[in-house]
Amino acid sequence: MSTGSAQAGSIRTHVDECQAHAEDYLAYLSGTRNVSKNTVRGYRADIEEFLRWCDRKGADPLTITTPQVRAWLGELRRARYASRTMNRKLSALRGFYSWMIERDLATTSALATMPGPKVGRHLPKVMGDREVRQMLAAVDGESAWDVFDRALVEFLYATGARIQEASNVNLEDIDLARGSVRLFGKGSKERLVPLYAKARAAVKAYLERVRPERALKTPAGEGEDHEHALFLSKRGRRMSAAALRKRFEGVVDKAGLPPTITPHTMRHTFATELLNGDADLRSVQELLGHASLSTTQIYTNLSIERLSDVMRQAHPRGE
C-alpha cells in the first residue's frame, strides 16, 4: 500500500472515530446538559458537515491544524454563508473539540483558538402599540380560532416567550389567580413571568370556551403529553412551535401588517417596552431567560434610539 493510500485510510478511520465520539457528545448534551432537541439537531448537522469536509480534503479531524481550519472557513465564506452561521458552526465544533480534549480523545486546539468572523450588530425589529392593537382587533370575533389567536397574541405580548416555550407550556404552569406563568427556556432553565390582566382574561376565555372541546378529541394512547398542553389544535394535540408560528403569521396577515413581524418580534417588543418603562436590565434578563446580560443589552440601544427620536422632535435644537 502506498504512503498516500495509508494516510487516506488513517484519516478515514479517524473521521469514523470522530463520528462515534460526536454521538456520545450529543447524548451528553441532551442527557446531562439538558440542551434542547433543536440545538442538538443543529450541532449534529454542523459536526457531520465538518467531518465530511475533513474526509473530502484529507484533513485528519483528530489533529486538525489552524491553516486547515482557516481553509474550511474560507470555503464557507466563498459559499456565501452568513457570518452568524459561520460563528454558529464554529461554536458547535468548539464545544465538541473541548469535550474530546477533556477526555483525551483529541489533542488539537486549533478550533478552540480560532476567532470567528465579525458580525455586524443589527438592532432587532420591534412593534409599536398601534400594531399590537391592530393584531388584537383582527381577532376580536367570537369564533374558536379568534378566541385562540387572541389568547396566543396576548400571551406572547405579556410574557416575551419564545414560540417554542409557548408550545411547551402546560396547564399546571399557568396560575391565573396569581397572574403568572412558568416558562422553560434553553437548557430547561425555569423562570416565572407575570401575566397582566388582559392576558389573563384572554387565556381564561380560551380555557373556558375553546380548550375543553378540543381536549375531548385528544387521541387515545397518546394523550399524556397532549392532555397537559395549554395550546391545543382542533384535533386535541399539543400545538407545535411551527403550528403556533403559522397561527401568529395568519393574524399578522389578517391585520394587514408586514410579514416581517414574527413571534420573535413580539419578544423584542416585550423587552423594549419594559426598558422604556424604566425596568432594570437584570430584571429584563431574568424575564427573557437570557443566560448572559450582554444578550439583553442590545435592547438598551433600541431604547436609546427611541429617546433620540423624541429628543429630535421635542428639543428646539434637536434637528
N, C-alpha and C positions, 0 to 999 in steps of 0.2 A: 504494500500500500504506500502511495506517495505521501510526502510530508503534508502537502496541501489537503489531501483526502483525509488524513488522520486528524488534521486540525479542524476541518469541517465537521468530522464525526464527533470530535470533542465538544465543539460549540453546540451541535445539535443535542448532545447529551445534557449539556448544561442548561439549554433552553427548556428541555423536558423537566429537568430538576426544578428550575425556577417556576414552571407552571404548576408543579406539585406543591412547591412552597407557597405559591400565591393562593392556592385553595385553602391551605392551612391558615394563612394570614387573613383571608377574607372571613373564614369561620371564626377566627379570633375577634375580628372587628364586630361581627354580628352577635356572637355569643357572649364575649367578655366585655366589649366596649359599648354594646347596645347601639351600634351605628345603624341607621335606617336602611331598609332594603333597597331604596332607590340609590343611596350613596354607595352601598356595596356593589350594586349592579354597575354603576358608573366606574368605580375603581377596577372592577374586573375587566371591563372593556378597555380601559386605559392601559392596564398592565399587559393584557394579552396583545394589544396592538403594538406595544413597545417590544415585547418578546418576539413577535413576528418580524419586526424591523431588524432586531439583532440577528435572527436566523437568516434573513434575506441579505444582510450586509456583512455577514461573517464576523459579527462583534460578540465576544463572549460576555453574556449578561452578568456572570459572577465576578468578572474582573473589568467591567466596563470603564473606559478611560474618559477623562474630561474632553479631549478632542472628539471622541465618538459621541458623547452626549451633545456637544455643540453641533455635530453633523446631523444628529437626529432633530434637534430644534430647528436647524436651518431648513431641513426638509419640510417640517411643519409650516415654517414661515413661507416657503415657496408655494406650499399648497393653500396658502391664504387662510390659515387658521387664525382666529382672533387671539389677541394677547391673553384675554381672560381664559380661553380654552386651553392655551398652551400652559398657563400657570396652573390650571386645574390638573392637567396631566402630570406636570412636574410634581405637584403636591401629592398625588396618588402614588407616584413612584418613590418620592422621598420617604413617605410612610412605610412603604413596602421594604425598601432597602434598609431603613433604620431597624425595622423588625428583624430582618435577616442578619444584620450585623450583630445585633444583641444576642443572637442565637448561634453566632459563628458559622452562619450559612453562606456569608459573602464577606469580602474584605474591602471592596471598593467604596470610597466615599464621594465619588465624582458627582453623583446625583444630589447628595446631601448639600454640597457646597456650590452647586450651580445656581446662579441667580436667574430668576425668570424675567421675561420681557416686561418692560414698564407698561402699566395700564393707565390710560387717561381716566381721570375720575369724573364720571358723569353723574350729575345730580338726578336723583330719581324723580319721575313724574308724579305729581300729586293732583288730587281733585279739589275743587272748591266746594263749598257748602251748596251752592246752586246746582252743581252736577249731581251731588248726592240726593238732593231733593227731587231732581228730575227722575232719577232711577226709582226712588220710592213712589213717586207719582205714577210711574209707568206700571207699577204692580199694585195699585190701590183698589183692585177689584176684590170680589168675594170667591173667586174660583179657588180650587185646591192649590193649583200651581201659583196663583197670585199670593195666597197666604204663605206658601212655602218660600217663594222667592223673596217676599218681604222679610220673613224671618232670617233668611240667609244674608241679605244685604245688611240688615240692622246688626246681625251677629258679627259680621266681618268688620263693620264700621265701629262697633263698640269694643271689640277685642284686639283688632290688629292681627288676628290669627292668620297663619299661613293656610292655604286651602287644604293641604294635607292634614293639618291639625284640626280643621273644621270637620273633615271627613272622619277623623278618629274619635271625635267627641262622643261619649256615651251618656245615657240618661243620668247615670249616677254622678257624672261630672258637673252637671248643671244644678245650681241651687238658686231657684227663682226667689225664694223667701228672703235669702240674704243678698241676692243680686250678685252672684259670682259664678264663674266657670273655671274648671280646672283644665288646663291645656298641657299636652305633652309635646315638647319640641324636639329638636335634633338630639340624638343620643338619649331619647326618652326622658329628657330633663323636664321636670314638672314645674308649672307656675300657676298661680291663682290670679285671675284677671276679673275686675269688677264689670258688671253689666249695668248700663244706665237704664232708666225706667222704660223708655220707648223700646229698647231692645228686649227687655224682659217681657213687655206686653206682646211684642211680635212673636217671640218664641213661645209664649204661653198660648197664644191664639193657634199657632201651628200644632202644638202638643194636644190641644183640646179638640180642634176641628179637623185636622188632616191626618196626623200620625196614627191615631187608633185604627182607622180604617185600613191604612197601609200595613200596619203591623199584623192584621189578620191574614194577610197574603204572604207572610214570610214562609218560604218553602220548608217543608218538614225535613228534618235530618240535617239542616244547615242553619238552624235558627239561633244557635247560641250567640254567634258573633253578631248577626243581624238584629236580633231582638233587643240588644242593648243600645244600638246606634241611635243617635239623635236624628240625623237626617236620613230618611228612608225614601227609596224610589217607589214608583207606583206598584212594583211587584214585591214590596216589603223587604228589599235588600238594602244594606248599607250603601249610601251614595259614595262612590269613589271620588278621589280628588278631581279626576278628569270629568266626571259627570257633574260635579258641583261647579267646576270651571265653565262648563258648557251652559249651565243654567245662568250663571253670572253674565256670561257673554251675551246670552239671549236678552237679559234685562237691559244691558248696555245698548244693544241694538234697538230694542223697543223704546228706549228713552231718547233715541236719536243722537247718541253720543258717539265719539270716535272709537273704533275698535282697539285702539292702543290702550284703553282703560281695561285693566285686568284685576283679578283679585289681589295681586301684589300691589297694584296702585292704591287699593283701599288700605293696605297695610302701611304703605308710605304716608298716606294721608293721615291715618291714625297717629303715627309718630310725630308728624309735623304739627298737627293740631295740638297735641299735648305740649310740645315745646313752645309753640306760640302762646299757649295758655300758662306759661311760666312753670311747667313741670321740670324738675331737675333731671339731668341727663341719666343719672344712675337709676332713677325710678322708671324712666322710659326704657332703659336697657333691660330692666327686670320684666317689664310688661311685654316687651317684644321677644324675650327669651334669647337675647344675644349673648354669646359666650364672652365676647370682647367689647369693651366700651368704645374702641375705635370704630367698630361697625356702626354703632349708634350715632357717632359724632357727625356722620355725613348729613344728618337731618338738621344739625345746627346751621349748616351752610344754607339750607333751604329757608330757615327762619330768618337768617341774616339777609338773604336776598329779598324776602317779603318786607322786612323792615326798611330795606334800602328803597324799595318801590314806594312805600308810604312816605319816606323822607323826601324823595324826589317830587312827590305830588304835593306835600304839605309845607315844606320849608321854602321860604322866599328865595333862597339861593340853591335850591335842590336841583335845578336843571344843570 
